[in-house]
Amino acid sequence: MNLNDLSTSPYLASDDYTVGTVLPPMVIERIKMADVPTPGTTKKDSKATMYFVGQEKGYVINKNVARRIAKELGTGDNLDKAWLGAVIELKVEGDVKRPNGTKGNAFRLHSAKRGVFVVVDPNIAKCRELGPKVKAKLGSDDLYKALKDSHGTDYAAMASAFEGVLNAS
């Protein structure tokens, strides 16, 4: 099982983990703004979201984690360039006051390391782009998941299978 199997949300959620859990090291692939639903409302806010190599789910960056990463890695002129390729580990803490006044689990930075050289497989981006189209064409989350899981981390084969589905009549 990997992080993406834990919930249907497109974002990592601290409530999906036990307090004290340290997530496996993740390599920052990109950072972009995303329209993120505000819990308990139909409203969406544009928030900085971090994506990791080999993971589909994004991590909506909170201020505490952003400040800690900045302290460890610096900020340069542009966060999405200064932090690319760095490895971070997130830890789940409990009983943390949230912006809406409730208390619950929250991610905190466990470690951040710079200087990791990463070769990103271009097929990962292709799979991310084609995945939603394939899921819509198949009309079934179970069929999509079975097709995706059958290729593991062989993104070239997965991208080829996705193209095959989309090109089939």
Phi, psi and omega in degrees: 000141174240180185304325184291343183275353190281332177204172182270353179293146177282004183236148173296139180231127181297333180290348177280357185234159176279142176306134180097347180294134172252119180292153179300155178303137181232137181266126181289119181266318180197162175228130178213163176278138180223147175279109187251130179297139175273123183306136176082002179223175174262003182283146174237140178242145177281120183226149176294129183231131182259136177242148187242151178301128176079003180241139178276326186282138175270163176242116177286115188285123174267164185299320182298313180293318179301317179297318180293319178297316179300321179296321182281319189249349186081180181236336183058202178274344189210112183302318185291346173261322183296330185257352181300136178084351178285155178253128176235156172234133177254145178239145179266123175248148181256167176057041180262134179288126181265164181302332180276005177094346178280168175243149179180195179288153175208149174280141171229154180287126176267317176200156175216132181228137180259170171086018178272128177267125184234133171259115183267124178293120181297342179289340177297312180297322180296317179296320178296323180289316184279334185310307181298325179293319179294315180301317180295318181293319179290330179071016182210125176298323182295317179295317179299312181298319180296318179296314181296312183294333182293345181254357179053236180255018175276084187292332177296314179294320180296315180299320179296317178296319179298316179298321178300317179296315183291330181272348179288147181273000000 
